[in-house]
Amino acid sequence: MKEFELINRYFKGRGIIRRDVNLGIGDDCALVTVPEHCQLAVTTDTLVAGVHFFDDIAPRALGHRVVAVNLSDLAAMGAEPTWISVALTLPSTDPYWLEEFAEGMHEIAEYFNVQIIGGDTTQGPLTITICAKGIVPNNMALRRGGAKVGDWIYVTGPLGDAGLAIESRKQGIAVDQKHQSYLNQRFDFPTPRVAAGQVLRGIASSAIDVSDGLLADLSHILALSGVSAEIHIDQIPTSDAIQDTLNFEQQLPFILNYGDDYELIFTVPDSKKGMVDIKLSQYGVTATCIGQIKSGNGDIELFNQGEKFDFQPQGFEHFTKEPV
């Protein structure tokens, strides 16, 4: 199958058509209209086989995942997702694989009202790069650098599930069959907290998504905000799968260090704390307060049951960590 045949069969003319797309797939560039009084949010992620996903991942799951992790970045900024571009590097053109992969992309894109507007295809080791765009009202974007002393620290959902899913496949950690489907879903089909991000505009003082691990990602907020944090481990939400599979000591690397959960970590001033549950509950999202911002220079103090707890933070970093 030649390049343009592939594009026409699996991407052009499929999915939703947004009215703000003036020219989509088929020309040298796409043309879009950014609404008045809005800023354009742009994020790009590359996912590589064997590094970001298992070689045997179902193609439909992979199509979902590559879009979801980019929409999670937009969610962390409080942006409304609008358009994505796809650069797809394939070792070969397998029609079944391509159909399933494209369907996974189109399903999540349609759910979030996102149009695929262009990209590129080439031959080589399986690699997918997504450039996702979104819009956010002027001066309303959530950023990493706004946390203030006294702000409360929240997370939108359970942590550690994706890490357990990965390690159960790599190391053979025994997971009860009743939890296996849930864990696989959490890793293969992550849910970007798009609605939560938009609701938090004007409420949260800072935000980031959990892609590299709770402590590693929270550290980015602390560094840019010039503050420190106090985290209560016993308040971090975890799933039944984590609790039934691992004891407390075993859970810690998963809930503190592992990434790929794509929940949001955000901070809220005390004066707006009461608004969090009210606003997020309208979208079926539960946020849990896990700590507070303190004065300092980026340190994270951990507590368990009110007692100070020592733990070595170690989130994911490219070129230093073992891939999946």
C-alpha positions as protocol buffer text, in pm:
chain_id: "A"
residue {
  index: 1
  type: MET
  ca { x: 0 y: 0 z: 0 }
}
residue {
  index: 2
  type: LYS
  ca { x: 140 y: 338 z: -100 }
}
residue {
  index: 3
  type: GLU
  ca { x: 152 y: 638 z: 134 }
}
residue {
  index: 4
  type: PHE
  ca { x: -138 y: 838 z: -7 }
}
residue {
  index: 5
  type: GLU
  ca { x: -355 y: 531 z: -44 }
}
residue {
  index: 6
  type: LEU
  ca { x: -295 y: 460 z: 326 }
}
residue {
  index: 7
  type: ILE
  ca { x: -385 y: 818 z: 424 }
}
residue {
  index: 8
  type: ASN
  ca { x: -698 y: 822 z: 210 }
}
residue {
  index: 9
  type: ARG
  ca { x: -821 y: 484 z: 330 }
}
residue {
  index: 10
  type: TYR
  ca { x: -767 y: 517 z: 704 }
}
residue {
  index: 11
  type: PHE
  ca { x: -762 y: 889 z: 786 }
}
residue {
  index: 12
  type: LYS
  ca { x: -903 y: 1123 z: 520 }
}
residue {
  index: 13
  type: GLY
  ca { x: -1278 y: 1171 z: 535 }
}
residue {
  index: 14
  type: ARG
  ca { x: -1320 y: 970 z: 857 }
}
residue {
  index: 15
  type: GLY
  ca { x: -1415 y: 1099 z: 1200 }
}
residue {
  index: 16
  type: ILE
  ca { x: -1584 y: 1424 z: 1288 }
}
residue {
  index: 17
  type: ILE
  ca { x: -1566 y: 1739 z: 1078 }
}
residue {
  index: 18
  type: ARG
  ca { x: -1532 y: 2056 z: 1283 }
}
residue {
  index: 19
  type: ARG
  ca { x: -1658 y: 2387 z: 1146 }
}
residue {
  index: 20
  type: ASP
  ca { x: -1339 y: 2562 z: 1258 }
}
residue {
  index: 21
  type: VAL
  ca { x: -1131 y: 2345 z: 1020 }
}
residue {
  index: 22
  type: ASN
  ca { x: -1100 y: 2537 z: 695 }
}
residue {
  index: 23
  type: LEU
  ca { x: -876 y: 2281 z: 526 }
}
residue {
  index: 24
  type: GLY
  ca { x: -792 y: 1936 z: 662 }
}
residue {
  index: 25
  type: ILE
  ca { x: -604 y: 1635 z: 529 }
}
residue {
  index: 26
  type: GLY
  ca { x: -483 y: 1656 z: 169 }
}
residue {
  index: 27
  type: ASP
  ca { x: -279 y: 1974 z: 128 }
}
residue {
  index: 28
  type: ASP
  ca { x: 65 y: 2090 z: 240 }
}
residue {
  index: 29
  type: CYS
  ca { x: -80 y: 2234 z: 560 }
}
residue {
  index: 30
  type: ALA
  ca { x: -408 y: 2228 z: 744 }
}
residue {
  index: 31
  type: LEU
  ca { x: -593 y: 2556 z: 800 }
}
residue {
  index: 32
  type: VAL
  ca { x: -794 y: 2619 z: 1115 }
}
residue {
  index: 33
  type: THR
  ca { x: -965 y: 2916 z: 1276 }
}
residue {
  index: 34
  type: VAL
  ca { x: -883 y: 2993 z: 1637 }
}
residue {
  index: 35
  type: PRO
  ca { x: -1182 y: 3155 z: 1813 }
}
residue {
  index: 36
  type: GLU
  ca { x: -1155 y: 3517 z: 1915 }
}
residue {
  index: 37
  type: HIS
  ca { x: -1032 y: 3580 z: 2271 }
}
residue {
  index: 38
  type: CYS
  ca { x: -872 y: 3234 z: 2289 }
}
residue {
  index: 39
  type: GLN
  ca { x: -514 y: 3112 z: 2298 }
}
residue {
  index: 40
  type: LEU
  ca { x: -389 y: 2808 z: 2108 }
}
residue {
  index: 41
  type: ALA
  ca { x: -245 y: 2529 z: 2325 }
}
residue {
  index: 42
  type: VAL
  ca { x: -8 y: 2291 z: 2144 }
}
residue {
  index: 43
  type: THR
  ca { x: 154 y: 1971 z: 2270 }
}
residue {
  index: 44
  type: THR
  ca { x: 357 y: 1698 z: 2100 }
}
residue {
  index: 45
  type: ASP
  ca { x: 435 y: 1346 z: 2219 }
}
residue {
  index: 46
  type: THR
  ca { x: 623 y: 1061 z: 2054 }
}
residue {
  index: 47
  type: LEU
  ca { x: 547 y: 700 z: 2151 }
}
residue {
  index: 48
  type: VAL
  ca { x: 794 y: 428 z: 2056 }
}
residue {
  index: 49
  type: ALA
  ca { x: 730 y: 53 z: 2052 }
}
residue {
  index: 50
  type: GLY
  ca { x: 904 y: -118 z: 2341 }
}
residue {
  index: 51
  type: VAL
  ca { x: 952 y: 210 z: 2526 }
}
residue {
  index: 52
  type: HIS
  ca { x: 601 y: 354 z: 2574 }
}
residue {
  index: 53
  type: PHE
  ca { x: 394 y: 49 z: 2490 }
}
residue {
  index: 54
  type: PHE
  ca { x: 439 y: -326 z: 2458 }
}
residue {
  index: 55
  type: ASP
  ca { x: 516 y: -465 z: 2115 }
}
residue {
  index: 56
  type: ASP
  ca { x: 209 y: -688 z: 2132 }
}
residue {
  index: 57
  type: ILE
  ca { x: -39 y: -416 z: 2229 }
}
residue {
  index: 58
  type: ALA
  ca { x: -370 y: -441 z: 2045 }
}
residue {
  index: 59
  type: PRO
  ca { x: -368 y: -184 z: 1762 }
}
residue {
  index: 60
  type: ARG
  ca { x: -706 y: -40 z: 1866 }
}
residue {
  index: 61
  type: ALA
  ca { x: -571 y: 18 z: 2218 }
}
residue {
  index: 62
  type: LEU
  ca { x: -259 y: 180 z: 2073 }
}
residue {
  index: 63
  type: GLY
  ca { x: -469 y: 413 z: 1858 }
}
residue {
  index: 64
  type: HIS
  ca { x: -662 y: 520 z: 2168 }
}
residue {
  index: 65
  type: ARG
  ca { x: -352 y: 554 z: 2382 }
}
residue {
  index: 66
  type: VAL
  ca { x: -152 y: 778 z: 2148 }
}
residue {
  index: 67
  type: VAL
  ca { x: -438 y: 1027 z: 2135 }
}
residue {
  index: 68
  type: ALA
  ca { x: -526 y: 1003 z: 2504 }
}
residue {
  index: 69
  type: VAL
  ca { x: -179 y: 1086 z: 2637 }
}
residue {
  index: 70
  type: ASN
  ca { x: -172 y: 1404 z: 2428 }
}
residue {
  index: 71
  type: LEU
  ca { x: -521 y: 1509 z: 2530 }
}
residue {
  index: 72
  type: SER
  ca { x: -407 y: 1463 z: 2890 }
}
residue {
  index: 73
  type: ASP
  ca { x: -148 y: 1737 z: 2837 }
}
residue {
  index: 74
  type: LEU
  ca { x: -422 y: 1967 z: 2707 }
}
residue {
  index: 75
  type: ALA
  ca { x: -638 y: 1874 z: 3007 }
}
residue {
  index: 76
  type: ALA
  ca { x: -357 y: 1973 z: 3242 }
}
residue {
  index: 77
  type: MET
  ca { x: -363 y: 2321 z: 3084 }
}
residue {
  index: 78
  type: GLY
  ca { x: -742 y: 2349 z: 3107 }
}
residue {
  index: 79
  type: ALA
  ca { x: -766 y: 2351 z: 2727 }
}
residue {
  index: 80
  type: GLU
  ca { x: -1049 y: 2225 z: 2509 }
}
residue {
  index: 81
  type: PRO
  ca { x: -904 y: 1972 z: 2259 }
}
residue {
  index: 82
  type: THR
  ca { x: -976 y: 2061 z: 1897 }
}
residue {
  index: 83
  type: TRP
  ca { x: -735 y: 1918 z: 1636 }
}
residue {
  index: 84
  type: ILE
  ca { x: -456 y: 1663 z: 1611 }
}
residue {
  index: 85
  type: SER
  ca { x: -184 y: 1581 z: 1357 }
}
residue {
  index: 86
  type: VAL
  ca { x: -38 y: 1233 z: 1331 }
}
residue {
  index: 87
  type: ALA
  ca { x: 310 y: 1124 z: 1219 }
}
residue {
  index: 88
  type: LEU
  ca { x: 306 y: 748 z: 1176 }
}
residue {
  index: 89
  type: THR
  ca { x: 618 y: 537 z: 1120 }
}
residue {
  index: 90
  type: LEU
  ca { x: 540 y: 175 z: 1028 }
}
residue {
  index: 91
  type: PRO
  ca { x: 764 y: -125 z: 962 }
}
residue {
  index: 92
  type: SER
  ca { x: 506 y: -249 z: 707 }
}
residue {
  index: 93
  type: THR
  ca { x: 147 y: -184 z: 596 }
}
residue {
  index: 94
  type: ASP
  ca { x: -82 y: -443 z: 750 }
}
residue {
  index: 95
  type: PRO
  ca { x: -444 y: -358 z: 652 }
}
residue {
  index: 96
  type: TYR
  ca { x: -597 y: -525 z: 960 }
}
residue {
  index: 97
  type: TRP
  ca { x: -352 y: -351 z: 1196 }
}
residue {
  index: 98
  type: LEU
  ca { x: -407 y: -15 z: 1028 }
}
residue {
  index: 99
  type: GLU
  ca { x: -786 y: -45 z: 1037 }
}
residue {
  index: 100
  type: GLU
  ca { x: -788 y: -128 z: 1408 }
}
residue {
  index: 101
  type: PHE
  ca { x: -531 y: 140 z: 1492 }
}
residue {
  index: 102
  type: ALA
  ca { x: -721 y: 406 z: 1298 }
}
residue {
  index: 103
  type: GLU
  ca { x: -1049 y: 300 z: 1459 }
}
residue {
  index: 104
  type: GLY
  ca { x: -897 y: 340 z: 1805 }
}
residue {
  index: 105
  type: MET
  ca { x: -780 y: 691 z: 1715 }
}
residue {
  index: 106
  type: HIS
  ca { x: -1112 y: 792 z: 1559 }
}
residue {
  index: 107
  type: GLU
  ca { x: -1315 y: 662 z: 1855 }
}
residue {
  index: 108
  type: ILE
  ca { x: -1143 y: 873 z: 2118 }
}
residue {
  index: 109
  type: ALA
  ca { x: -1108 y: 1172 z: 1883 }
}
residue {
  index: 110
  type: GLU
  ca { x: -1482 y: 1171 z: 1814 }
}
residue {
  index: 111
  type: TYR
  ca { x: -1562 y: 1133 z: 2184 }
}
residue {
  index: 112
  type: PHE
  ca { x: -1371 y: 1452 z: 2262 }
}
residue {
  index: 113
  type: ASN
  ca { x: -1484 y: 1635 z: 1944 }
}
residue {
  index: 114
  type: VAL
  ca { x: -1134 y: 1637 z: 1795 }
}
residue {
  index: 115
  type: GLN
  ca { x: -1060 y: 1632 z: 1422 }
}
residue {
  index: 116
  type: ILE
  ca { x: -752 y: 1469 z: 1270 }
}
residue {
  index: 117
  type: ILE
  ca { x: -627 y: 1738 z: 1031 }
}
residue {
  index: 118
  type: GLY
  ca { x: -302 y: 1601 z: 888 }
}
residue {
  index: 119
  type: GLY
  ca { x: 36 y: 1446 z: 955 }
}
residue {
  index: 120
  type: ASP
  ca { x: 285 y: 1220 z: 784 }
}
residue {
  index: 121
  type: THR
  ca { x: 356 y: 853 z: 717 }
}
residue {
  index: 122
  type: THR
  ca { x: 692 y: 683 z: 668 }
}
residue {
  index: 123
  type: GLN
  ca { x: 855 y: 341 z: 694 }
}
residue {
  index: 124
  type: GLY
  ca { x: 1069 y: 234 z: 988 }
}
residue {
  index: 125
  type: PRO
  ca { x: 1044 y: 103 z: 1348 }
}
residue {
  index: 126
  type: LEU
  ca { x: 693 y: 149 z: 1488 }
}
residue {
  index: 127
  type: THR
  ca { x: 675 y: 507 z: 1620 }
}
residue {
  index: 128
  type: ILE
  ca { x: 380 y: 743 z: 1653 }
}
residue {
  index: 129
  type: THR
  ca { x: 405 y: 1117 z: 1708 }
}
residue {
  index: 130
  type: ILE
  ca { x: 94 y: 1319 z: 1784 }
}
residue {
  index: 131
  type: CYS
  ca { x: 72 y: 1698 z: 1781 }
}
residue {
  index: 132
  type: ALA
  ca { x: -246 y: 1794 z: 1965 }
}
residue {
  index: 133
  type: LYS
  ca { x: -398 y: 2141 z: 1965 }
}
residue {
  index: 134
  type: GLY
  ca { x: -658 y: 2296 z: 2188 }
}
residue {
  index: 135
  type: ILE
  ca { x: -808 y: 2630 z: 2278 }
}
residue {
  index: 136
  type: VAL
  ca { x: -831 y: 2807 z: 2610 }
}
residue {
  index: 137
  type: PRO
  ca { x: -975 y: 3150 z: 2693 }
}
residue {
  index: 138
  type: ASN
  ca { x: -713 y: 3423 z: 2711 }
}
residue {
  index: 139
  type: ASN
  ca { x: -519 y: 3421 z: 3040 }
}
residue {
  index: 140
  type: MET
  ca { x: -718 y: 3125 z: 3177 }
}
residue {
  index: 141
  type: ALA
  ca { x: -477 y: 2839 z: 3105 }
}
residue {
  index: 142
  type: LEU
  ca { x: -368 y: 2627 z: 3399 }
}
residue {
  index: 143
  type: ARG
  ca { x: 8 y: 2626 z: 3442 }
}
residue {
  index: 144
  type: ARG
  ca { x: 268 y: 2454 z: 3655 }
}
residue {
  index: 145
  type: GLY
  ca { x: 404 y: 2770 z: 3809 }
}
residue {
  index: 146
  type: GLY
  ca { x: 114 y: 2910 z: 4009 }
}
residue {
  index: 147
  type: ALA
  ca { x: 114 y: 2719 z: 4337 }
}
residue {
  index: 148
  type: LYS
  ca { x: 129 y: 2931 z: 4653 }
}
residue {
  index: 149
  type: VAL
  ca { x: 209 y: 2851 z: 5015 }
}
residue {
  index: 150
  type: GLY
  ca { x: -106 y: 2722 z: 5184 }
}
residue {
  index: 151
  type: ASP
  ca { x: -262 y: 2580 z: 4867 }
}
residue {
  index: 152
  type: TRP
  ca { x: -407 y: 2231 z: 4892 }
}
residue {
  index: 153
  type: ILE
  ca { x: -281 y: 1951 z: 4667 }
}
residue {
  index: 154
  type: TYR
  ca { x: -533 y: 1727 z: 4490 }
}
residue {
  index: 155
  type: VAL
  ca { x: -528 y: 1430 z: 4255 }
}
residue {
  index: 156
  type: THR
  ca { x: -824 y: 1332 z: 4037 }
}
residue {
  index: 157
  type: GLY
  ca { x: -812 y: 954 z: 4068 }
}
residue {
  index: 158
  type: PRO
  ca { x: -630 y: 641 z: 4187 }
}
residue {
  index: 159
  type: LEU
  ca { x: -257 y: 613 z: 4124 }
}
residue {
  index: 160
  type: GLY
  ca { x: -37 y: 313 z: 4052 }
}
residue {
  index: 161
  type: ASP
  ca { x: -272 y: 111 z: 3834 }
}
residue {
  index: 162
  type: ALA
  ca { x: -81 y: 156 z: 3509 }
}
residue {
  index: 163
  type: GLY
  ca { x: 245 y: 70 z: 3681 }
}
residue {
  index: 164
  type: LEU
  ca { x: 98 y: -249 z: 3823 }
}
residue {
  index: 165
  type: ALA
  ca { x: -39 y: -338 z: 3480 }
}
residue {
  index: 166
  type: ILE
  ca { x: 310 y: -296 z: 3330 }
}
residue {
  index: 167
  type: GLU
  ca { x: 497 y: -487 z: 3600 }
}
residue {
  index: 168
  type: SER
  ca { x: 244 y: -770 z: 3608 }
}
residue {
  index: 169
  type: ARG
  ca { x: 329 y: -827 z: 3242 }
}
residue {
  index: 170
  type: LYS
  ca { x: 706 y: -775 z: 3278 }
}
residue {
  index: 171
  type: GLN
  ca { x: 771 y: -943 z: 3613 }
}
residue {
  index: 172
  type: GLY
  ca { x: 475 y: -1176 z: 3640 }
}
residue {
  index: 173
  type: ILE
  ca { x: 332 y: -1014 z: 3954 }
}
residue {
  index: 174
  type: ALA
  ca { x: 32 y: -1227 z: 4044 }
}
residue {
  index: 175
  type: VAL
  ca { x: -288 y: -1028 z: 4001 }
}
residue {
  index: 176
  type: ASP
  ca { x: -630 y: -1174 z: 4077 }
}
residue {
  index: 177
  type: GLN
  ca { x: -823 y: -1239 z: 3757 }
}
residue {
  index: 178
  type: LYS
  ca { x: -1104 y: -1010 z: 3871 }
}
residue {
  index: 179
  type: HIS
  ca { x: -861 y: -714 z: 3857 }
}
residue {
  index: 180
  type: GLN
  ca { x: -674 y: -799 z: 3537 }
}
residue {
  index: 181
  type: SER
  ca { x: -923 y: -645 z: 3294 }
}
residue {
  index: 182
  type: TYR
  ca { x: -941 y: -325 z: 3501 }
}
residue {
  index: 183
  type: LEU
  ca { x: -562 y: -286 z: 3511 }
}
residue {
  index: 184
  type: ASN
  ca { x: -524 y: -351 z: 3140 }
}
residue {
  index: 185
  type: GLN
  ca { x: -792 y: -93 z: 3070 }
}
residue {
  index: 186
  type: ARG
  ca { x: -614 y: 166 z: 3284 }
}
residue {
  index: 187
  type: PHE
  ca { x: -289 y: 120 z: 3093 }
}
residue {
  index: 188
  type: ASP
  ca { x: -409 y: 49 z: 2740 }
}
residue {
  index: 189
  type: PHE
  ca { x: -708 y: 287 z: 2739 }
}
residue {
  index: 190
  type: PRO
  ca { x: -619 y: 580 z: 2970 }
}
residue {
  index: 191
  type: THR
  ca { x: -885 y: 845 z: 3025 }
}
residue {
  index: 192
  type: PRO
  ca { x: -761 y: 1203 z: 2987 }
}
residue {
  index: 193
  type: ARG
  ca { x: -930 y: 1431 z: 3243 }
}
residue {
  index: 194
  type: VAL
  ca { x: -1039 y: 1684 z: 2982 }
}
residue {
  index: 195
  type: ALA
  ca { x: -1360 y: 1800 z: 3151 }
}
residue {
  index: 196
  type: ALA
  ca { x: -1187 y: 1828 z: 3489 }
}
residue {
  index: 197
  type: GLY
  ca { x: -915 y: 2047 z: 3342 }
}
residue {
  index: 198
  type: GLN
  ca { x: -1166 y: 2290 z: 3196 }
}
residue {
  index: 199
  type: VAL
  ca { x: -1372 y: 2298 z: 3517 }
}
residue {
  index: 200
  type: LEU
  ca { x: -1059 y: 2381 z: 3718 }
}
residue {
  index: 201
  type: ARG
  ca { x: -991 y: 2701 z: 3523 }
}
residue {
  index: 202
  type: GLY
  ca { x: -1029 y: 2983 z: 3771 }
}
residue {
  index: 203
  type: ILE
  ca { x: -1015 y: 2741 z: 4066 }
}
residue {
  index: 204
  type: ALA
  ca { x: -678 y: 2565 z: 4050 }
}
residue {
  index: 205
  type: SER
  ca { x: -360 y: 2766 z: 4096 }
}
residue {
  index: 206
  type: SER
  ca { x: -145 y: 2507 z: 3913 }
}
residue {
  index: 207
  type: ALA
  ca { x: -183 y: 2170 z: 3746 }
}
residue {
  index: 208
  type: ILE
  ca { x: 5 y: 1888 z: 3573 }
}
residue {
  index: 209
  type: ASP
  ca { x: -85 y: 1538 z: 3455 }
}
residue {
  index: 210
  type: VAL
  ca { x: 67 y: 1225 z: 3607 }
}
residue {
  index: 211
  type: SER
  ca { x: 274 y: 1089 z: 3321 }
}
residue {
  index: 212
  type: ASP
  ca { x: 611 y: 1035 z: 3492 }
}
residue {
  index: 213
  type: GLY
  ca { x: 498 y: 964 z: 3849 }
}
residue {
  index: 214
  type: LEU
  ca { x: 337 y: 1159 z: 4134 }
}
residue {
  index: 215
  type: LEU
  ca { x: 657 y: 1279 z: 4298 }
}
residue {
  index: 216
  type: ALA
  ca { x: 837 y: 1354 z: 3971 }
}
residue {
  index: 217
  type: ASP
  ca { x: 545 y: 1548 z: 3824 }
}
residue {
  index: 218
  type: LEU
  ca { x: 465 y: 1733 z: 4147 }
}
residue {
  index: 219
  type: SER
  ca { x: 832 y: 1837 z: 4156 }
}
residue {
  index: 220
  type: HIS
  ca { x: 779 y: 2029 z: 3830 }
}
residue {
  index: 221
  type: ILE
  ca { x: 505 y: 2234 z: 3996 }
}
residue {
  index: 222
  type: LEU
  ca { x: 723 y: 2299 z: 4301 }
}
residue {
  index: 223
  type: ALA
  ca { x: 1026 y: 2401 z: 4096 }
}
residue {
  index: 224
  type: LEU
  ca { x: 835 y: 2650 z: 3881 }
}
residue {
  index: 225
  type: SER
  ca { x: 635 y: 2783 z: 4174 }
}
residue {
  index: 226
  type: GLY
  ca { x: 930 y: 2820 z: 4414 }
}
residue {
  index: 227
  type: VAL
  ca { x: 764 y: 2622 z: 4693 }
}
residue {
  index: 228
  type: SER
  ca { x: 776 y: 2285 z: 4871 }
}
residue {
  index: 229
  type: ALA
  ca { x: 507 y: 2029 z: 4953 }
}
residue {
  index: 230
  type: GLU
  ca { x: 379 y: 1800 z: 5225 }
}
residue {
  index: 231
  type: ILE
  ca { x: 217 y: 1478 z: 5098 }
}
residue {
  index: 232
  type: HIS
  ca { x: 20 y: 1230 z: 5310 }
}
residue {
  index: 233
  type: ILE
  ca { x: 70 y: 888 z: 5157 }
}
residue {
  index: 234
  type: ASP
  ca { x: -225 y: 735 z: 5340 }
}
residue {
  index: 235
  type: GLN
  ca { x: -457 y: 985 z: 5168 }
}
residue {
  index: 236
  type: ILE
  ca { x: -349 y: 902 z: 4812 }
}
residue {
  index: 237
  type: PRO
  ca { x: -636 y: 716 z: 4642 }
}
residue {
  index: 238
  type: THR
  ca { x: -562 y: 363 z: 4525 }
}
residue {
  index: 239
  type: SER
  ca { x: -776 y: 99 z: 4355 }
}
residue {
  index: 240
  type: ASP
  ca { x: -892 y: -236 z: 4491 }
}
residue {
  index: 241
  type: ALA
  ca { x: -651 y: -395 z: 4244 }
}
residue {
  index: 242
  type: ILE
  ca { x: -353 y: -227 z: 4411 }
}
residue {
  index: 243
  type: GLN
  ca { x: -476 y: -293 z: 4763 }
}
residue {
  index: 244
  type: ASP
  ca { x: -558 y: -661 z: 4700 }
}
residue {
  index: 245
  type: THR
  ca { x: -229 y: -732 z: 4519 }
}
residue {
  index: 246
  type: LEU
  ca { x: 38 y: -545 z: 4714 }
}
residue {
  index: 247
  type: ASN
  ca { x: 112 y: -469 z: 5078 }
}
residue {
  index: 248
  type: PHE
  ca { x: 182 y: -112 z: 5184 }
}
residue {
  index: 249
  type: GLU
  ca { x: 557 y: -123 z: 5126 }
}
residue {
  index: 250
  type: GLN
  ca { x: 511 y: -282 z: 4784 }
}
residue {
  index: 251
  type: GLN
  ca { x: 253 y: -20 z: 4682 }
}
residue {
  index: 252
  type: LEU
  ca { x: 483 y: 278 z: 4737 }
}
residue {
  index: 253
  type: PRO
  ca { x: 688 y: 262 z: 4414 }
}
residue {
  index: 254
  type: PHE
  ca { x: 368 y: 229 z: 4213 }
}
residue {
  index: 255
  type: ILE
  ca { x: 171 y: 514 z: 4368 }
}
residue {
  index: 256
  type: LEU
  ca { x: 466 y: 752 z: 4418 }
}
residue {
  index: 257
  type: ASN
  ca { x: 710 y: 680 z: 4135 }
}
residue {
  index: 258
  type: TYR
  ca { x: 529 y: 514 z: 3848 }
}
residue {
  index: 259
  type: GLY
  ca { x: 364 y: 721 z: 3577 }
}
residue {
  index: 260
  type: ASP
  ca { x: 117 y: 652 z: 3296 }
}
residue {
  index: 261
  type: ASP
  ca { x: -195 y: 705 z: 3511 }
}
residue {
  index: 262
  type: TYR
  ca { x: -278 y: 1037 z: 3339 }
}
residue {
  index: 263
  type: GLU
  ca { x: -469 y: 1172 z: 3636 }
}
residue {
  index: 264
  type: LEU
  ca { x: -432 y: 1541 z: 3717 }
}
residue {
  index: 265
  type: ILE
  ca { x: -238 y: 1678 z: 4013 }
}
residue {
  index: 266
  type: PHE
  ca { x: -352 y: 2031 z: 4093 }
}
residue {
  index: 267
  type: THR
  ca { x: -331 y: 2289 z: 4369 }
}
residue {
  index: 268
  type: VAL
  ca { x: -617 y: 2499 z: 4505 }
}
residue {
  index: 269
  type: PRO
  ca { x: -613 y: 2806 z: 4732 }
}
residue {
  index: 270
  type: ASP
  ca { x: -785 y: 2755 z: 5066 }
}
residue {
  index: 271
  type: SER
  ca { x: -1050 y: 3011 z: 4968 }
}
residue {
  index: 272
  type: LYS
  ca { x: -1159 y: 2791 z: 4674 }
}
residue {
  index: 273
  type: LYS
  ca { x: -1126 y: 2450 z: 4834 }
}
residue {
  index: 274
  type: GLY
  ca { x: -1501 y: 2414 z: 4880 }
}
residue {
  index: 275
  type: MET
  ca { x: -1562 y: 2454 z: 4506 }
}
residue {
  index: 276
  type: VAL
  ca { x: -1357 y: 2150 z: 4398 }
}
residue {
  index: 277
  type: ASP
  ca { x: -1599 y: 1869 z: 4484 }
}
residue {
  index: 278
  type: ILE
  ca { x: -1904 y: 2068 z: 4374 }
}
residue {
  index: 279
  type: LYS
  ca { x: -1763 y: 2146 z: 4030 }
}
residue {
  index: 280
  type: LEU
  ca { x: -1597 y: 1812 z: 3953 }
}
residue {
  index: 281
  type: SER
  ca { x: -1886 y: 1596 z: 4076 }
}
residue {
  index: 282
  type: GLN
  ca { x: -2097 y: 1733 z: 3791 }
}
residue {
  index: 283
  type: TYR
  ca { x: -1866 y: 1542 z: 3553 }
}
residue {
  index: 284
  type: GLY
  ca { x: -1836 y: 1225 z: 3759 }
}
residue {
  index: 285
  type: VAL
  ca { x: -1479 y: 1305 z: 3867 }
}
residue {
  index: 286
  type: THR
  ca { x: -1365 y: 1260 z: 4226 }
}
residue {
  index: 287
  type: ALA
  ca { x: -1069 y: 1461 z: 4351 }
}
residue {
  index: 288
  type: THR
  ca { x: -881 y: 1374 z: 4669 }
}
residue {
  index: 289
  type: CYS
  ca { x: -678 y: 1615 z: 4880 }
}
residue {
  index: 290
  type: ILE
  ca { x: -340 y: 1453 z: 4947 }
}
residue {
  index: 291
  type: GLY
  ca { x: -133 y: 1735 z: 5094 }
}
residue {
  index: 292
  type: GLN
  ca { x: -50 y: 2103 z: 5109 }
}
residue {
  index: 293
  type: ILE
  ca { x: 199 y: 2348 z: 4962 }
}
residue {
  index: 294
  type: LYS
  ca { x: 463 y: 2472 z: 5206 }
}
residue {
  index: 295
  type: SER
  ca { x: 739 y: 2731 z: 5186 }
}
residue {
  index: 296
  type: GLY
  ca { x: 1072 y: 2602 z: 5063 }
}
residue {
  index: 297
  type: ASN
  ca { x: 1275 y: 2519 z: 4756 }
}
residue {
  index: 298
  type: GLY
  ca { x: 1111 y: 2220 z: 4593 }
}
residue {
  index: 299
  type: ASP
  ca { x: 1135 y: 1963 z: 4872 }
}
residue {
  index: 300
  type: ILE
  ca { x: 862 y: 1703 z: 4923 }
}
residue {
  index: 301
  type: GLU
  ca { x: 802 y: 1580 z: 5277 }
}
residue {
  index: 302
  type: LEU
  ca { x: 612 y: 1252 z: 5300 }
}
residue {
  index: 303
  type: PHE
  ca { x: 391 y: 1152 z: 5592 }
}
residue {
  index: 304
  type: ASN
  ca { x: 205 y: 832 z: 5674 }
}
residue {
  index: 305
  type: GLN
  ca { x: -57 y: 825 z: 5946 }
}
residue {
  index: 306
  type: GLY
  ca { x: 77 y: 1161 z: 6066 }
}
residue {
  index: 307
  type: GLU
  ca { x: 436 y: 1042 z: 6096 }
}
residue {
  index: 308
  type: LYS
  ca { x: 717 y: 1158 z: 5871 }
}
residue {
  index: 309
  type: PHE
  ca { x: 810 y: 894 z: 5617 }
}
residue {
  index: 310
  type: ASP
  ca { x: 1135 y: 849 z: 5421 }
}
residue {
  index: 311
  type: PHE
  ca { x: 1113 y: 740 z: 5059 }
}
residue {
  index: 312
  type: GLN
  ca { x: 1340 y: 796 z: 4762 }
}
residue {
  index: 313
  type: PRO
  ca { x: 1152 y: 960 z: 4472 }
}
residue {
  index: 314
  type: GLN
  ca { x: 1240 y: 822 z: 4130 }
}
residue {
  index: 315
  type: GLY
  ca { x: 1006 y: 902 z: 3840 }
}
residue {
  index: 316
  type: PHE
  ca { x: 1045 y: 804 z: 3476 }
}
residue {
  index: 317
  type: GLU
  ca { x: 1308 y: 981 z: 3269 }
}
residue {
  index: 318
  type: HIS
  ca { x: 1414 y: 902 z: 2916 }
}
residue {
  index: 319
  type: PHE
  ca { x: 1774 y: 781 z: 2871 }
}
residue {
  index: 320
  type: THR
  ca { x: 1796 y: 675 z: 3238 }
}
residue {
  index: 321
  type: LYS
  ca { x: 1512 y: 428 z: 3295 }
}
residue {
  index: 322
  type: GLU
  ca { x: 1427 y: 85 z: 3164 }
}
residue {
  index: 323
  type: PRO
  ca { x: 1144 y: 100 z: 2906 }
}
residue {
  index: 324
  type: VAL
  ca { x: 830 y: -118 z: 2917 }
}
